[in-house]
Amino acid sequence: MAETFPVPTMPVPPVGVVGLGQLGGSLAAALMAAGRQVSGWDVDPAAREAAAARGVTITRELSGVVVLAVPLPAMATALDGLTADPDATVTDLGSVKGPVLQALGPALGTRYVGGHPMCGTERSGHAAVDPALFTGARWAVCVEPDTDLTRWLRVAEVALAAGAEVVPATAAEHDAAVAAISHVPHLLAAALARAAADAGPLALALAAGSFRDGTRVIGSDPAFVTAMVEGNAGPTAEALTRVRAHLDRPWAELVEGGHAVVTRQDGRRTVRVPLERAALLSLGRSGGAVTRRLAAFLECWVPGNG
Ligand SMILES: NC(=O)c1ccc[n+]([C@@H]2O[C@H](COP(=O)([O-])OP(=O)(O)OC[C@H]3O[C@@H](n4cnc5c(N)ncnc54)[C@H](O)[C@@H]3O)[C@@H](O)[C@H]2O)c1
C-alpha cells in the first residue's frame, strides 16, 4: 500500500436516488444534511411526497451519481421510464451484488459501480426513513477488473458523505461475505422462530432476550429476505454448510470458539491507500475501510495496533 497514485480532483456531482423507501429516503436525507444536491423518483406517490417534504427534488431526470435503491427484483428495470444523463455513474444499494452486476453491467458497462450499505432495519418504506441510518456503517463499493476508479471514487464519496466507511470488494467477495454475516443469520432466525413455535406456547411465553436477539431480523418483510437469500443462493448454501459443521462439534468447543470471535478486541491502525485496484482490494480483504478522501490518497484504517 505504499505506491502513490494521485486521487483526481472532481467537482461534487449531484445525486439522483431511484426508490425513496427506507434506504433511498434515508440516503437522500443524509446527503442533503451533508450539503449535497439530491433529486429522486419513486413509483409510489406517497414516497415521492414524503421525500419532497424533506426537500428532495422529485424528477424523472437524473444525473451525476444515480443510486438505485429499489427492491432487488426491480433493479434491472429501475431506470425504465427515467432519463439518466448518458455520463451518469450508476450505483445501487442491493443486498446482493453478483446478480445486479449481471443485470446492469451489460447495458451500463463501466458506468455501473455496485454498492451495498451494511445497515437498515426490519422496517421498510418511506415511514422508516432515518437520516442517521448510515452513520458509522460499512458500505461495500465494488471493484471489478474493469472498474473505472474515477467513477468508483464518486460512489465512495456519496457513501462517505452519508457518514459511512467504504469497504472495497469484488461482487463475488461481497456475496460470499454477506452470505456468512447476513443471509445465513436471516435463515437461522427463521429456523429458530419455527423451532420455538414447534416447542409450544409455553416456550414462546418464556422467550426473552436471547430469543429476541436471535430472531429479530426475521421480522423483516419476507419478500425482501427471500429475494436476498435466493439471489445469493450458492454462497448462502456454502455458508450454511459451514454452520452445520460447527453445530456438529462438541458444544463446549463450539461455545468457546464463537465467544472468542465476538469478544476479540482488534485495534485500528490508520493507513493511507492510493486509488489503485489492488491496493483497494487488499484493504477490503484485510478487514479495513476508507474513512476519508485526502488530496492524494484515501485515508483508511486496518485492524491492528500501533
Ligand atoms: N432494508 C435493509 O435492511 C437493507 C439494507 C441494505 C440494503 N438494502 C437494499 O436496499 C434496497 C431498498 O431496500 P429498502 O429496505 O429501502 O426497501 P423499501 O421497500 O423500504 O423501499 C423501496 C422503495 O422502492 C420503490 N420502488 C419499487 N420499485 C420501484 C421502481 N421501479 N422505480 C422507483 N421506485 C421503486 C418502492 O415504492 C419503495 O418506496 C434493496 O435492494 C435492498 O436489498 C436493504
The ligand as a MOL file (V3000), in Angstrom:
LIG
                    3D

  0  0  0     0  0            999 V3000
M  V30 BEGIN CTAB
M  V30 COUNTS 44 48 0 0 0
M  V30 BEGIN ATOM
M  V30 1 N -33.7220 -2.9480 4.3980 0
M  V30 2 C -32.4730 -3.2480 4.6420 0
M  V30 3 O -32.1030 -3.6190 5.7590 0
M  V30 4 C -31.4680 -3.1010 3.5360 0
M  V30 5 C -30.1040 -2.9920 3.8830 0
M  V30 6 C -29.1610 -2.8020 2.8610 0
M  V30 7 C -29.5750 -2.7820 1.5300 0
M  V30 8 N -30.8990 -2.9260 1.2320 0 CHG=1
M  V30 9 C -31.2790 -2.8920 -0.1820 0
M  V30 10 O -31.7820 -1.6110 -0.4490 0
M  V30 11 C -32.7880 -1.6810 -1.4590 0
M  V30 12 C -34.0160 -0.9560 -0.9600 0
M  V30 13 O -34.4450 -1.5770 0.2530 0
M  V30 14 P -35.3960 -0.7990 1.2590 0
M  V30 15 O -35.3000 -1.5250 2.5660 0
M  V30 16 O -35.1570 0.6630 1.2170 0 CHG=-1
M  V30 17 O -36.8230 -1.1090 0.6110 0
M  V30 18 P -38.1660 -0.2490 0.7920 0
M  V30 19 O -39.2690 -1.1880 0.4790 0
M  V30 20 O -38.1730 0.4550 2.0990 0
M  V30 21 O -38.0550 0.8580 -0.3590 0
M  V30 22 C -38.0410 0.5430 -1.7260 0
M  V30 23 C -38.7000 1.7130 -2.4760 0
M  V30 24 O -38.5250 1.4860 -3.8750 0
M  V30 25 C -39.7160 1.8830 -4.5350 0
M  V30 26 N -39.7530 1.2280 -5.8250 0
M  V30 27 C -40.0460 -0.0580 -6.1390 0
M  V30 28 N -39.8930 -0.2640 -7.4650 0
M  V30 29 C -39.5040 0.9270 -7.9990 0
M  V30 30 C -39.1660 1.3520 -9.3190 0
M  V30 31 N -39.1980 0.5200 -10.3590 0
M  V30 32 N -38.8200 2.6520 -9.5080 0
M  V30 33 C -38.7780 3.5180 -8.4620 0
M  V30 34 N -39.0990 3.1700 -7.2050 0
M  V30 35 C -39.4280 1.8790 -6.9650 0
M  V30 36 C -40.8220 1.4760 -3.5780 0
M  V30 37 O -42.0210 2.1850 -3.8520 0
M  V30 38 C -40.2020 1.8400 -2.2280 0
M  V30 39 O -40.5030 3.1860 -1.8610 0
M  V30 40 C -32.9990 -3.1630 -1.7460 0
M  V30 41 O -32.3600 -3.5080 -2.9580 0
M  V30 42 C -32.3460 -3.8710 -0.5930 0
M  V30 43 O -31.7740 -5.1050 -0.9920 0
M  V30 44 C -31.8500 -3.0590 2.1970 0
M  V30 END ATOM
M  V30 BEGIN BOND
M  V30 1 1 1 2
M  V30 2 2 2 3
M  V30 3 1 2 4
M  V30 4 1 4 5
M  V30 5 2 4 44
M  V30 6 2 5 6
M  V30 7 1 6 7
M  V30 8 2 7 8
M  V30 9 1 8 9
M  V30 10 1 8 44
M  V30 11 1 9 10
M  V30 12 1 9 42
M  V30 13 1 10 11
M  V30 14 1 11 12
M  V30 15 1 11 40
M  V30 16 1 12 13
M  V30 17 1 13 14
M  V30 18 2 14 15
M  V30 19 1 14 16
M  V30 20 1 14 17
M  V30 21 1 17 18
M  V30 22 2 18 19
M  V30 23 1 18 20
M  V30 24 1 18 21
M  V30 25 1 21 22
M  V30 26 1 22 23
M  V30 27 1 23 24
M  V30 28 1 23 38
M  V30 29 1 24 25
M  V30 30 1 25 26
M  V30 31 1 25 36
M  V30 32 1 26 27
M  V30 33 1 26 35
M  V30 34 2 27 28
M  V30 35 1 28 29
M  V30 36 1 29 30
M  V30 37 2 29 35
M  V30 38 1 30 31
M  V30 39 2 30 32
M  V30 40 1 32 33
M  V30 41 2 33 34
M  V30 42 1 34 35
M  V30 43 1 36 37
M  V30 44 1 36 38
M  V30 45 1 38 39
M  V30 46 1 40 41
M  V30 47 1 40 42
M  V30 48 1 42 43
M  V30 END BOND
M  V30 END CTAB
M  END
